[in-house]
């Protein structure tokens, strides 16, 4: 691959990129579903063809990131999210194709109402316009988010962290070239390069319709405070697994290990284990042993340490209960009952994903109904909180909030709607002079 490709306009200011994206968004909204899918397939093929270039760029990032870890500028969790291998590139291409296979989200009629004879109001889906995503570490965010944006007819602006600069540059250029080769407008997928671009971006509310920051809690909060653009934060993942007194303990063991160990750097990994006192004595010794064998450091409450021994679990500090470790560390607390477990989750959780393990259907239903989170699970690992696993193709991020989108955000979160009114000469004044609305659903 020849150096940085011309397709990535690193010299373009954020304001210029946003204006170009706005112009592109108006053209993207008019493309047919077939045209958008054809460009997605071209992008997927480009990822596969350029495997070596992607891995080479990622290796460059990993070498530089090792030094950033040593100086404390990035965490081990961020380093883990940065790594890309052949399987990961294959996964990127598959997620792009899975987005292409989804139903077209645009032009769907949500409702039709006859206001009067010859006067019909329809509510139809349409793109948001321009979406900007600022993210840390994970290079796979580039094709995931760009594919969802394209499928939903939106232009996208992407700004990754410096730790993934080479990987993002290659992935961004490949994406831009694939879209250009299919005749899509310049600016459909823009890449921002510098920290100053982010500061400039935050004020571009005229040209950017939605800003999605993806990263740690402090990062998301800082972006949200400064932006004049509507922000949908990819929030912190302080996720819990609660082992109820009527849990199948072997099932609970498997779920806890998966939730913590499968990919500890992910925002949907479990950070705290809550165990009913009624089963703690039978469950915790073997569970803590299995966690230790998997390399997990356990930080337990006094009751936990009394059961497993102080050598098996460090004493949990007050800050541990609200911590998002992103690493092989798990806080463990023994609770009296479901009331205490739910209260703990509401006090320390981040409204991301919470799970109960129980064979008691009534207890499960209560947990699912009462726990206030974007995802609430029964007898399943928190690791299922993912756009691809939900069948959304990919995700822009996972929202902990309740407005516009909640949980893994896919195509639906990137669309809005407009009202289209088709009349036959009516005026509002007609209805002041005795003419009546019918307001008949169609």
N, C-alpha and C positions, 0 to 999 in steps of 0.2 A: 504494500500500500504506500502511496506517495505522500509522505508528510501530512500536515494538516490540510484538509481539503478546502478548496475555495468556497464550498457550499456553506461552511460555517463562518458567519460574518462576525468574528470576534471583535472587530473594530467598530461595529455599529453600536450606537448608544442604546440604552434601554428605551428611551423615548422614540427613537427612530424604529427600533424593532417592534414596538407596540403599535405604532402607526401603520407599519407594513402588515402586521398581524390583523389589525382591524380591517384593512382593505381586503386581505385574503379571506377573512372570515365571511364576508358578504358573498364571495364567490363559492366558498366551500358549502355554504348553506343551500346553494342551488344545485349541487352535484347530485346525481342519482345514487341510489344505494349500490348499484353495480359499479359505478366509477370509484366510489370510496372503497369498496371491497377489493377491486383490482389493485388499487394502490397499496392496500394492506398486504396483499399477497406478495407484491413486488418487494415490500419492505422486509417481510419474513424471509424471502429467498435471499435478499442481500445480507441479512444477518448470518445465514447459514454459509453463504459463499465466502464471507470475510471473517470466518472463525479465527484464523491465525492472527489477523490484524487486531481483533478485539482482545484476544488473550495476550498479545504482545503489549498492548496499551495498558491492560490491567496489571500485568507484571511490573510495568514501570510505576504505576500508582502504588502497588503493594510495597515495592522497595522504598519509595519515599515515605509511605505511611508508617513503616516500622520506626523510622526516626521520630515521627510525630507522636507515636505511642510512648516512646522513651521519654520525650519531653512533656508528656501529659497533655498535649494539644488535642489529641483524639483518644478515645477509649478503645479497649480491646473489643468491645461490642461493635463499635463503628468499623474496626478493622475486619471483623468477621463479616459484616454486611457488605464490605467493599469487594470481597473476593469473588471472582468469576472464573468458572472452569467450563469445559466443553459441555457438560450436562446443563449448566446454567444458560449457556447461549442457545442450546437446543430448546430449553424451557422458554426463553424469550420468544423464539420464533413460534412455538406452539401457542403461547398466550396471544400473540398477534393474530394467529389464525383462528383461535377460539373467539376472539372479538369479532372477526370477520363473519363467523358463522352465526352470530346473534342476529335476531330480528332487527330490522331497521327501526331506530327509535324516533325518526323524524317523520313529520306529516301524519302522525296518528291522530285521529279524531277522538277527543276525550269526551265531548258532549256536543249535542246539537239541540237548539231550542228555537222553535218558531215564536218570535215576538209578536208577529201579526202576519196576516196573509201576505206573502211576498217579501217578508222581512225575517231572514233566518240568521241566527247567531251560532257560530261553531267555535269550539275551543280546541286548538291543534298544537301538537308539540313542535318545538323548534330549538335550535342551538342557543346556548348562552351567548356565544360570540367569541370572546378571547379569554382564555384561562391561563393563568400563570402559576407554575408550581416551583417552589423553592425547596430543595431537599438536600439531605446529607447522605454521604456514603453510597448507598445502593445504586450502582449503575443501571440495574434492570428497571429502575423507575423510568428511564428514558423511553424504551419501547412500550412499556406498559401504559404509561400516561399518554404518550403520543398516539397509540393505537385507539384508545378510548376517545380521545379528542377528535381524531379523524372520522371515526365511525359515527360520532354524534354531530359532525359538521362544524366543529369548533377549531379555531386556530389556537396554537399552544405556544407559550413561552416557557422555557425550562432553564433553571439555574441550579446547577449542582455544586457540591462542596469542592474545595480545592484538593481534598484528598483523593477525589475520583476524576480529576481534570482530564487526564489522558483518555480514560475509558469513555467518559461522557462526550469528549470531543469526537472520538471515532464513531460512537453510536449515533450521535447527533448528525454527523456528516453523512453517514450511510442512510439515515432516515430521510434527510433532505434530498439526497440524490435520487432515492427511490421515488419520492413524491414528484420531484421535478421531471423524472423520466416518464411519469404517467400524465404529465401536463397540468399538474396542480399548481396553484399560484405561489409565487415567492412569498415567504412570510407565513406560510401555513404552519411551519414548525420552526420557531426561532430558538436559538441558544444564547443565553447571556453568559458573560465570562468572568466578570469581576465583582468584588464586594460592593463597589460603588454603584454597579448596575442595580443591585438589590435596593439600595437606598433610593435611587432614582425611580425604580419600579413602584415603590410603595405609594408614590404620589400620583400615579398615572390612572386615576379613576375614570378619566374620560375614555380611555382606550382599552382598559382591562376590566372585564366584568366580574371575575372571581379570582381570588388569590388563595392557593392551597400551600401552606408551609408544612413540610414533613421533616420531623426531627425530634429532638428532645423537648421536654416540657418548657424549659427556659427559652429555647429557640422559638418555639411556636408562640409563646406569650409575648416575646419581644416583637415579633413580626406583627402580631395582632394589635399591639398597643400603638405601633407607628403607622399602620397602613390607613389610607383613605379609601381603599378598595374593600368591598365585602370579603371577609376572610372565613374560610372553612378550614379549621385546624385539624391536621392529622395528629391527634392528641396522644398523651402518655398512655402506656399500657400497664397499669397496675392491676393485673388479673389474678383472681382467686380460684382455687378449687376447694370446695367444701365437702368433706366426707361425713355424711349424715350417719346417725346411729343405726340406720337400717340399710347401710351400704353393703354391696357385695365387695368384700375387701380385696379380693384378687382383681376385680374389675377396677376398683379404686387405685390399686397399685399401678396398673398399666396406664391408666389415664393420667395420674400424677407424673409418672416418669416421662410420658410423651409430652405433656404440657410444659414440663421444665427442661427436658434434655434434648428433644427433637431439634430445636433451633433456638437456643436461649437468647440470642440477640434480637429475636423478633418481638414486635410490640404485643403479639398475642400469646407470648409465653407466660406461664404462671409465675408469679412472684411471691405469692403467699399461699400456704396450705393451712386450712382450718379443719380441725378434726373434733368431732363430738367426744366429750369426755367418756360417754358410755362405751366407745369402741377404741379409745386412744391407747389403752394398755395392750390390746391385742394387735392393733394396726401399726402403731408408730415404730416399735423396735425394728421390725422387718422393713418398713418403708424407709426409715432413715438409713438403715444399712444399705439398701438398694440405691438410694440417692448418693451415698458416699462412694459406693463402688462405681457409680457413673461420673464421679468427679465433682459432685455438688457439695458446696459448703452449706451446712444447715445452721440457721440462727433461730433458736427456739425460745419460747416463753418459759417461765419457771416450771410450769406443769409439764411441758414437753421435756425439759432437761431432767426433771425428776423421774420420768419414765425411761428415757433412753440413756441417761447418764451424761454428766457434764462434758466428758471427753468426746461424745458423739455430736454434740451441738453447742456452738457458741451461744452465749447469752445475747438475746435480741435486744438492741437498743430501741428507744422510742422512734427514731427515724426509720427503722427497718420496716415498720408496718406500712408506710406510704412510699417505699422505695421502688423504683423501676430499675432493677439491676442490669437487665440486658446481658446477663452472664450466668454462670453456673453457681448461683447463690439463691437460696430459698428460705424465706421466713416461715416458721411453723408455730401455730398457736392452737392450744386446746380450748374449745369453747363449751359452754354448758349445754347449749341447745341451738335450734335454728334461729330463735330470736336474737341470740348473741352473735351468731354468724352473720345474719343479715345486717345487724347494726354495725358490726365491724366493717363489712363491705361498704356500707353507705358512708362510714366515717373516713375510710382510708382508700377506697377504690377510686378509679378514674373514669368510671362509667363506660369502660371499654368492653370487656367480656368476662363473664362470671359463670362458674359451673358448679353444679351439685351432683354428687354421686349418691344415689339411693335407690332402693327397690320399693320405696313407699310412694305410690303415685300421688297421694294427697300432699305429701311433703314436697315432692317435685313440683306439682302445680302451684303450690304456695310460693316457692322460691322463684319460679318463672314469672309469676304475676307480681310479686312484691319487689324483687330486686330491680333497681333503676339503672339499667345499663343498655348499651347499644345491642349487645348480644348476651343472652341468658340461656345456658345449656343444661340439659339433663343427661347424665351418663355419657358425656362426650368431652374430648379434650378441647381446651381453649384455642388450640392451634387451628381449629376449623374456621376461625374468624379471618377470612381471606376472600377477596373478590373472585379469584379463580375457583376456589373450592365452593363458593356459593353459586357458581354457574354464571358469574357476571363477566367472564372472559379475563378480566384483570381488574385493577382498582386504581383510582387516583390517590386514594388514601383511606384511612378509617377515621370517621368522624365520631367524636364523643359527644358532640352537641345534638340538639334536637331540631334545629331549624334547617330547612332545605334538604339536607341529607344526613343520615345517621348510619353508623356502621360502615362496612366496606362500600365505597362509593364507586359505582359503575356508570353505565351509560345514562341511567335515569337521572343521576345527580348532575349530569352535564347538559341536561335539557331543561327548558322551561316551556312556556306555552304562550300563544297569542290568541286573541279573539278576532275572528273574521266575521264581519257583518255584511251580508249580501241582501241588498234591498231593491226596491223598484220605484224609487222616487219619494219615499216617505220623509217627513221632517218631524222634528220633536214637537214643533208647534201644532201638528195635527192632533196630538194627544192632549193638548190643552183645550182643544175645541170639541171634545166629546168622543174622539176615536179611542178605542180600548185595545190594550195589549191582550194577546191570547196566552202568552207564556206557556206554550205547549211543548213538552219534551218530544224530540223526534228520535 
